[in-house]
Amino acid sequence: MTTKERTTDWYLKWVASCFIILAICFRSVQGFQEIDLILSFIGCFMWTLVGLLWNDRALIVLNAVATFVLLTGIIKLFI
C-alpha cells in the first residue's frame, strides 16, 4: 500500500519514523536512556495515530502497546 504524498498521514508517518530512527541512534550511546525513551514514545504514539487513520489494527495494537510500555518506563525513570 502506498499513501498519497503530502497528506496528513504521509507527514505523520515520516515524522514518526524520524523520531524512531533518532531514538535508535541514542540507544546505541550509553547514558542517553531518557532521550531514547522519550523519542521512542513520541514515534510510537505518532504511529498509533497513523494506524488509527488507516484503520490498521496491527499498527494500532503494536504501537499502542509500545507507547504504553515506553510511557511506563518514562514514568519510572523520572519518579
Biopython code that builds the backbone (N, CA, C, O; Angstrom):
import numpy as np
from Bio.PDB.StructureBuilder import StructureBuilder

atoms = [
    (1, "MET", "N", (0.840, -1.178, 0.000)),
    (1, "MET", "CA", (0.000, 0.000, 0.000)),
    (1, "MET", "C", (0.883, 1.238, 0.000)),
    (1, "MET", "O", (1.790, 1.361, 0.823)),
    (2, "THR", "N", (0.624, 2.124, -0.895)),
    (2, "THR", "CA", (1.323, 3.403, -0.897)),
    (2, "THR", "C", (0.333, 4.495, -0.530)),
    (2, "THR", "O", (-0.844, 4.441, -0.886)),
    (3, "THR", "N", (0.836, 5.482, 0.189)),
    (3, "THR", "CA", (-0.035, 6.589, 0.577)),
    (3, "THR", "C", (0.208, 7.767, -0.358)),
    (3, "THR", "O", (1.292, 7.936, -0.915)),
    (4, "LYS", "N", (-0.821, 8.561, -0.507)),
    (4, "LYS", "CA", (-0.665, 9.762, -1.313)),
    (4, "LYS", "C", (0.311, 10.692, -0.605)),
    (4, "LYS", "O", (0.334, 10.776, 0.623)),
    (5, "GLU", "N", (1.108, 11.383, -1.396)),
    (5, "GLU", "CA", (2.088, 12.291, -0.809)),
    (5, "GLU", "C", (1.434, 13.581, -0.347)),
    (5, "GLU", "O", (0.431, 14.033, -0.900)),
    (6, "ARG", "N", (2.033, 14.154, 0.680)),
    (6, "ARG", "CA", (1.653, 15.463, 1.216)),
    (6, "ARG", "C", (0.280, 15.476, 1.883)),
    (6, "ARG", "O", (-0.382, 16.513, 1.931)),
    (7, "THR", "N", (-0.144, 14.324, 2.395)),
    (7, "THR", "CA", (-1.378, 14.264, 3.176)),
    (7, "THR", "C", (-0.995, 14.185, 4.655)),
    (7, "THR", "O", (0.172, 13.977, 4.985)),
    (8, "THR", "N", (-1.974, 14.350, 5.541)),
    (8, "THR", "CA", (-1.696, 14.331, 6.971)),
    (8, "THR", "C", (-1.008, 13.037, 7.388)),
    (8, "THR", "O", (-0.011, 13.067, 8.110)),
    (9, "ASP", "N", (-1.533, 11.908, 6.940)),
    (9, "ASP", "CA", (-0.928, 10.636, 7.336)),
    (9, "ASP", "C", (0.464, 10.461, 6.753)),
    (9, "ASP", "O", (1.314, 9.818, 7.371)),
    (10, "TRP", "N", (0.711, 11.015, 5.585)),
    (10, "TRP", "CA", (2.035, 10.940, 4.959)),
    (10, "TRP", "C", (3.059, 11.671, 5.817)),
    (10, "TRP", "O", (4.126, 11.127, 6.102)),
    (11, "TYR", "N", (2.745, 12.905, 6.234)),
    (11, "TYR", "CA", (3.650, 13.663, 7.098)),
    (11, "TYR", "C", (3.829, 12.969, 8.442)),
    (11, "TYR", "O", (4.942, 12.871, 8.957)),
    (12, "LEU", "N", (2.733, 12.494, 9.001)),
    (12, "LEU", "CA", (2.755, 11.868, 10.314)),
    (12, "LEU", "C", (3.654, 10.628, 10.320)),
    (12, "LEU", "O", (4.452, 10.441, 11.239)),
    (13, "LYS", "N", (3.524, 9.788, 9.300)),
    (13, "LYS", "CA", (4.332, 8.565, 9.284)),
    (13, "LYS", "C", (5.815, 8.867, 9.098)),
    (13, "LYS", "O", (6.651, 8.159, 9.660)),
    (14, "TRP", "N", (6.162, 9.885, 8.334)),
    (14, "TRP", "CA", (7.570, 10.206, 8.136)),
    (14, "TRP", "C", (8.180, 10.893, 9.352)),
    (14, "TRP", "O", (9.330, 10.619, 9.698)),
    (15, "VAL", "N", (7.449, 11.762, 9.995)),
    (15, "VAL", "CA", (7.948, 12.400, 11.214)),
    (15, "VAL", "C", (8.099, 11.347, 12.312)),
    (15, "VAL", "O", (9.098, 11.338, 13.032)),
    (16, "ALA", "N", (7.107, 10.457, 12.441)),
    (16, "ALA", "CA", (7.180, 9.379, 13.425)),
    (16, "ALA", "C", (8.388, 8.486, 13.160)),
    (16, "ALA", "O", (9.095, 8.102, 14.092)),
    (17, "SER", "N", (8.624, 8.158, 11.907)),
    (17, "SER", "CA", (9.774, 7.315, 11.560)),
    (17, "SER", "C", (11.084, 8.007, 11.907)),
    (17, "SER", "O", (12.023, 7.357, 12.367)),
    (18, "CYS", "N", (11.159, 9.307, 11.694)),
    (18, "CYS", "CA", (12.372, 10.061, 12.054)),
    (18, "CYS", "C", (12.607, 10.034, 13.556)),
    (18, "CYS", "O", (13.747, 9.893, 13.997)),
    (19, "PHE", "N", (11.536, 10.169, 14.360)),
    (19, "PHE", "CA", (11.677, 10.092, 15.809)),
    (19, "PHE", "C", (12.217, 8.724, 16.223)),
    (19, "PHE", "O", (13.092, 8.639, 17.084)),
    (20, "ILE", "N", (11.709, 7.671, 15.623)),
    (20, "ILE", "CA", (12.157, 6.325, 15.988)),
    (20, "ILE", "C", (13.599, 6.089, 15.554)),
    (20, "ILE", "O", (14.368, 5.462, 16.283)),
    (21, "ILE", "N", (13.972, 6.575, 14.392)),
    (21, "ILE", "CA", (15.365, 6.443, 13.936)),
    (21, "ILE", "C", (16.307, 7.190, 14.877)),
    (21, "ILE", "O", (17.363, 6.671, 15.240)),
    (22, "LEU", "N", (15.929, 8.412, 15.276)),
    (22, "LEU", "CA", (16.750, 9.166, 16.229)),
    (22, "LEU", "C", (16.858, 8.431, 17.561)),
    (22, "LEU", "O", (17.929, 8.388, 18.166)),
    (23, "ALA", "N", (15.748, 7.853, 18.016)),
    (23, "ALA", "CA", (15.760, 7.101, 19.276)),
    (23, "ALA", "C", (16.739, 5.941, 19.191)),
    (23, "ALA", "O", (17.489, 5.692, 20.136)),
    (24, "ILE", "N", (16.741, 5.237, 18.082)),
    (24, "ILE", "CA", (17.659, 4.111, 17.899)),
    (24, "ILE", "C", (19.110, 4.592, 17.927)),
    (24, "ILE", "O", (19.980, 3.915, 18.475)),
    (25, "CYS", "N", (19.366, 5.749, 17.342)),
    (25, "CYS", "CA", (20.724, 6.311, 17.376)),
    (25, "CYS", "C", (21.150, 6.609, 18.809)),
    (25, "CYS", "O", (22.279, 6.304, 19.195)),
    (26, "PHE", "N", (20.258, 7.201, 19.602)),
    (26, "PHE", "CA", (20.581, 7.485, 21.002)),
    (26, "PHE", "C", (20.699, 6.210, 21.827)),
    (26, "PHE", "O", (21.457, 6.164, 22.796)),
    (27, "ARG", "N", (19.956, 5.174, 21.448)),
    (27, "ARG", "CA", (20.006, 3.899, 22.162)),
    (27, "ARG", "C", (21.404, 3.285, 22.079)),
    (27, "ARG", "O", (21.833, 2.581, 22.993)),
    (28, "SER", "N", (22.099, 3.551, 20.998)),
    (28, "SER", "CA", (23.420, 2.950, 20.809)),
    (28, "SER", "C", (24.512, 3.662, 21.603)),
    (28, "SER", "O", (25.646, 3.188, 21.663)),
    (29, "VAL", "N", (24.172, 4.805, 22.216)),
    (29, "VAL", "CA", (25.145, 5.556, 23.008)),
    (29, "VAL", "C", (24.758, 5.454, 24.473)),
    (29, "VAL", "O", (23.646, 5.822, 24.852)),
    (30, "GLN", "N", (25.657, 4.962, 25.286)),
    (30, "GLN", "CA", (25.365, 4.781, 26.708)),
    (30, "GLN", "C", (25.171, 6.142, 27.380)),
    (30, "GLN", "O", (25.905, 7.092, 27.109)),
    (31, "GLY", "N", (24.170, 6.219, 28.261)),
    (31, "GLY", "CA", (23.933, 7.441, 29.012)),
    (31, "GLY", "C", (22.820, 8.317, 28.464)),
    (31, "GLY", "O", (22.574, 9.400, 28.996)),
    (32, "PHE", "N", (22.151, 7.879, 27.426)),
    (32, "PHE", "CA", (21.074, 8.664, 26.826)),
    (32, "PHE", "C", (19.734, 7.934, 26.876)),
    (32, "PHE", "O", (18.915, 8.072, 25.966)),
    (33, "GLN", "N", (19.510, 7.160, 27.936)),
    (33, "GLN", "CA", (18.285, 6.370, 28.053)),
    (33, "GLN", "C", (17.047, 7.262, 28.058)),
    (33, "GLN", "O", (16.029, 6.912, 27.461)),
    (34, "GLU", "N", (17.129, 8.416, 28.730)),
    (34, "GLU", "CA", (15.965, 9.314, 28.810)),
    (34, "GLU", "C", (15.539, 9.787, 27.429)),
    (34, "GLU", "O", (14.355, 9.770, 27.090)),
    (35, "ILE", "N", (16.518, 10.208, 26.639)),
    (35, "ILE", "CA", (16.213, 10.709, 25.291)),
    (35, "ILE", "C", (15.657, 9.591, 24.426)),
    (35, "ILE", "O", (14.702, 9.794, 23.676)),
    (36, "ASP", "N", (16.256, 8.411, 24.530)),
    (36, "ASP", "CA", (15.775, 7.249, 23.781)),
    (36, "ASP", "C", (14.319, 6.961, 24.112)),
    (36, "ASP", "O", (13.502, 6.788, 23.208)),
    (37, "LEU", "N", (13.984, 6.907, 25.403)),
    (37, "LEU", "CA", (12.609, 6.612, 25.817)),
    (37, "LEU", "C", (11.629, 7.660, 25.301)),
    (37, "LEU", "O", (10.558, 7.321, 24.797)),
    (38, "ILE", "N", (11.991, 8.918, 25.425)),
    (38, "ILE", "CA", (11.087, 9.995, 25.022)),
    (38, "ILE", "C", (10.873, 9.999, 23.510)),
    (38, "ILE", "O", (9.739, 10.101, 23.042)),
    (39, "LEU", "N", (11.956, 9.888, 22.751)),
    (39, "LEU", "CA", (11.828, 9.880, 21.285)),
    (39, "LEU", "C", (11.068, 8.644, 20.804)),
    (39, "LEU", "O", (10.244, 8.735, 19.894)),
    (40, "SER", "N", (11.345, 7.489, 21.415)),
    (40, "SER", "CA", (10.626, 6.270, 21.046)),
    (40, "SER", "C", (9.140, 6.407, 21.361)),
    (40, "SER", "O", (8.291, 6.011, 20.563)),
    (41, "PHE", "N", (8.835, 6.969, 22.522)),
    (41, "PHE", "CA", (7.445, 7.190, 22.916)),
    (41, "PHE", "C", (6.720, 8.075, 21.895)),
    (41, "PHE", "O", (5.616, 7.747, 21.459)),
    (42, "ILE", "N", (7.335, 9.180, 21.521)),
    (42, "ILE", "CA", (6.712, 10.098, 20.555)),
    (42, "ILE", "C", (6.505, 9.394, 19.220)),
    (42, "ILE", "O", (5.435, 9.495, 18.620)),
    (43, "GLY", "N", (7.533, 8.677, 18.752)),
    (43, "GLY", "CA", (7.425, 7.972, 17.473)),
    (43, "GLY", "C", (6.341, 6.912, 17.477)),
    (43, "GLY", "O", (5.563, 6.815, 16.528)),
    (44, "CYS", "N", (6.283, 6.118, 18.532)),
    (44, "CYS", "CA", (5.260, 5.066, 18.616)),
    (44, "CYS", "C", (3.864, 5.659, 18.760)),
    (44, "CYS", "O", (2.908, 5.150, 18.174)),
    (45, "PHE", "N", (3.742, 6.725, 19.531)),
    (45, "PHE", "CA", (2.439, 7.385, 19.660)),
    (45, "PHE", "C", (1.962, 7.906, 18.304)),
    (45, "PHE", "O", (0.793, 7.760, 17.947)),
    (46, "MET", "N", (2.880, 8.511, 17.557)),
    (46, "MET", "CA", (2.511, 9.023, 16.236)),
    (46, "MET", "C", (2.135, 7.887, 15.286)),
    (46, "MET", "O", (1.210, 8.031, 14.486)),
    (47, "TRP", "N", (2.846, 6.756, 15.368)),
    (47, "TRP", "CA", (2.489, 5.611, 14.535)),
    (47, "TRP", "C", (1.138, 5.016, 14.943)),
    (47, "TRP", "O", (0.424, 4.460, 14.107)),
    (48, "THR", "N", (0.789, 5.134, 16.229)),
    (48, "THR", "CA", (-0.547, 4.719, 16.656)),
    (48, "THR", "C", (-1.599, 5.572, 15.954)),
    (48, "THR", "O", (-2.625, 5.064, 15.502)),
    (49, "LEU", "N", (-1.333, 6.868, 15.869)),
    (49, "LEU", "CA", (-2.263, 7.764, 15.161)),
    (49, "LEU", "C", (-2.371, 7.400, 13.684)),
    (49, "LEU", "O", (-3.461, 7.435, 13.113)),
    (50, "VAL", "N", (-1.254, 7.054, 13.070)),
    (50, "VAL", "CA", (-1.279, 6.621, 11.667)),
    (50, "VAL", "C", (-2.136, 5.362, 11.533)),
    (50, "VAL", "O", (-2.951, 5.254, 10.617)),
    (51, "GLY", "N", (-1.947, 4.423, 12.442)),
    (51, "GLY", "CA", (-2.761, 3.198, 12.428)),
    (51, "GLY", "C", (-4.240, 3.513, 12.537)),
    (51, "GLY", "O", (-5.060, 2.894, 11.859)),
    (52, "LEU", "N", (-4.589, 4.473, 13.387)),
    (52, "LEU", "CA", (-5.989, 4.876, 13.513)),
    (52, "LEU", "C", (-6.503, 5.510, 12.219)),
    (52, "LEU", "O", (-7.624, 5.233, 11.791)),
    (53, "LEU", "N", (-5.684, 6.356, 11.601)),
    (53, "LEU", "CA", (-6.095, 6.979, 10.337)),
    (53, "LEU", "C", (-6.284, 5.946, 9.234)),
    (53, "LEU", "O", (-7.168, 6.085, 8.388)),
    (54, "TRP", "N", (-5.455, 4.917, 9.246)),
    (54, "TRP", "CA", (-5.520, 3.872, 8.225)),
    (54, "TRP", "C", (-6.465, 2.735, 8.605)),
    (54, "TRP", "O", (-6.690, 1.829, 7.803)),
    (55, "ASN", "N", (-7.019, 2.768, 9.812)),
    (55, "ASN", "CA", (-7.840, 1.668, 10.319)),
    (55, "ASN", "C", (-7.094, 0.334, 10.235)),
    (55, "ASN", "O", (-7.658, -0.687, 9.842)),
    (56, "ASP", "N", (-5.823, 0.368, 10.611)),
    (56, "ASP", "CA", (-4.966, -0.815, 10.558)),
    (56, "ASP", "C", (-4.764, -1.329, 11.982)),
    (56, "ASP", "O", (-3.984, -0.762, 12.749)),
    (57, "ARG", "N", (-5.469, -2.403, 12.330)),
    (57, "ARG", "CA", (-5.440, -2.914, 13.703)),
    (57, "ARG", "C", (-4.051, -3.373, 14.144)),
    (57, "ARG", "O", (-3.691, -3.210, 15.310)),
    (58, "ALA", "N", (-3.276, -3.940, 13.237)),
    (58, "ALA", "CA", (-1.932, -4.398, 13.606)),
    (58, "ALA", "C", (-1.056, -3.221, 14.030)),
    (58, "ALA", "O", (-0.350, -3.303, 15.035)),
    (59, "LEU", "N", (-1.099, -2.133, 13.272)),
    (59, "LEU", "CA", (-0.338, -0.944, 13.645)),
    (59, "LEU", "C", (-0.838, -0.344, 14.956)),
    (59, "LEU", "O", (-0.046, 0.094, 15.791)),
    (60, "ILE", "N", (-2.141, -0.329, 15.125)),
    (60, "ILE", "CA", (-2.720, 0.237, 16.346)),
    (60, "ILE", "C", (-2.278, -0.566, 17.562)),
    (60, "ILE", "O", (-1.792, 0.006, 18.538)),
    (61, "VAL", "N", (-2.440, -1.883, 17.514)),
    (61, "VAL", "CA", (-2.109, -2.728, 18.668)),
    (61, "VAL", "C", (-0.618, -2.660, 18.979)),
    (61, "VAL", "O", (-0.234, -2.425, 20.125)),
    (62, "LEU", "N", (0.215, -2.861, 17.980)),
    (62, "LEU", "CA", (1.661, -2.855, 18.195)),
    (62, "LEU", "C", (2.124, -1.543, 18.819)),
    (62, "LEU", "O", (2.833, -1.542, 19.825)),
    (63, "ASN", "N", (1.725, -0.443, 18.223)),
    (63, "ASN", "CA", (2.231, 0.847, 18.674)),
    (63, "ASN", "C", (1.533, 1.353, 19.930)),
    (63, "ASN", "O", (2.143, 2.090, 20.705)),
    (64, "ALA", "N", (0.291, 0.986, 20.153)),
    (64, "ALA", "CA", (-0.374, 1.361, 21.404)),
    (64, "ALA", "C", (0.289, 0.650, 22.583)),
    (64, "ALA", "O", (0.510, 1.256, 23.632)),
    (65, "VAL", "N", (0.606, -0.628, 22.412)),
    (65, "VAL", "CA", (1.296, -1.371, 23.475)),
    (65, "VAL", "C", (2.694, -0.783, 23.696)),
    (65, "VAL", "O", (3.104, -0.570, 24.837)),
    (66, "ALA", "N", (3.418, -0.523, 22.614)),
    (66, "ALA", "CA", (4.761, 0.068, 22.738)),
    (66, "ALA", "C", (4.694, 1.432, 23.413)),
    (66, "ALA", "O", (5.536, 1.749, 24.252)),
    (67, "THR", "N", (3.697, 2.244, 23.052)),
    (67, "THR", "CA", (3.525, 3.557, 23.666)),
    (67, "THR", "C", (3.296, 3.422, 25.164)),
    (67, "THR", "O", (3.888, 4.160, 25.952)),
    (68, "PHE", "N", (2.440, 2.485, 25.562)),
    (68, "PHE", "CA", (2.156, 2.260, 26.983)),
    (68, "PHE", "C", (3.411, 1.813, 27.730)),
    (68, "PHE", "O", (3.708, 2.328, 28.809)),
    (69, "VAL", "N", (4.146, 0.860, 27.162)),
    (69, "VAL", "CA", (5.358, 0.351, 27.807)),
    (69, "VAL", "C", (6.399, 1.463, 27.939)),
    (69, "VAL", "O", (7.032, 1.604, 28.985)),
    (70, "LEU", "N", (6.571, 2.241, 26.889)),
    (70, "LEU", "CA", (7.542, 3.337, 26.932)),
    (70, "LEU", "C", (7.125, 4.409, 27.929)),
    (70, "LEU", "O", (7.970, 4.952, 28.641)),
    (71, "LEU", "N", (5.830, 4.722, 27.989)),
    (71, "LEU", "CA", (5.345, 5.698, 28.960)),
    (71, "LEU", "C", (5.589, 5.199, 30.385)),
    (71, "LEU", "O", (5.966, 5.976, 31.263)),
    (72, "THR", "N", (5.374, 3.909, 30.610)),
    (72, "THR", "CA", (5.659, 3.330, 31.928)),
    (72, "THR", "C", (7.142, 3.488, 32.274)),
    (72, "THR", "O", (7.486, 3.818, 33.409)),
    (73, "GLY", "N", (8.008, 3.253, 31.305)),
    (73, "GLY", "CA", (9.451, 3.423, 31.518)),
    (73, "GLY", "C", (9.815, 4.870, 31.809)),
    (73, "GLY", "O", (10.656, 5.143, 32.665)),
    (74, "ILE", "N", (9.184, 5.793, 31.100)),
    (74, "ILE", "CA", (9.443, 7.229, 31.333)),
    (74, "ILE", "C", (9.004, 7.616, 32.745)),
    (74, "ILE", "O", (9.728, 8.318, 33.452)),
    (75, "ILE", "N", (7.828, 7.163, 33.151)),
    (75, "ILE", "CA", (7.332, 7.490, 34.491)),
    (75, "ILE", "C", (8.251, 6.921, 35.556)),
    (75, "ILE", "O", (8.580, 7.614, 36.518)),
    (76, "LYS", "N", (8.673, 5.670, 35.403)),
    (76, "LYS", "CA", (9.573, 5.050, 36.384)),
    (76, "LYS", "C", (10.930, 5.752, 36.422)),
    (76, "LYS", "O", (11.553, 5.848, 37.480)),
    (77, "LEU", "N", (11.380, 6.234, 35.282)),
    (77, "LEU", "CA", (12.675, 6.889, 35.217)),
    (77, "LEU", "C", (12.677, 8.225, 35.949)),
    (77, "LEU", "O", (13.673, 8.586, 36.575)),
    (78, "PHE", "N", (11.583, 8.953, 35.876)),
    (78, "PHE", "CA", (11.547, 10.291, 36.435)),
    (78, "PHE", "C", (10.874, 10.369, 37.807)),
    (78, "PHE", "O", (10.835, 11.442, 38.410)),
    (79, "ILE", "N", (10.348, 9.257, 38.306)),
    (79, "ILE", "CA", (9.717, 9.288, 39.646)),
    (79, "ILE", "C", (10.575, 8.558, 40.650)),
    (79, "ILE", "O", (10.216, 8.475, 41.825)),
]
sb = StructureBuilder()
sb.init_structure("model")
sb.init_model(0)
sb.init_chain("A")
sb.init_seg("    ")
for serial, (resi, resn, name, xyz) in enumerate(atoms, 1):
    if name == "N":
        sb.init_residue(resn, " ", resi, " ")
    sb.init_atom(name, np.array(xyz, "f"), 0.0, 1.0, " ", f" {name:<3s}", serial, name[0])
structure = sb.get_structure()
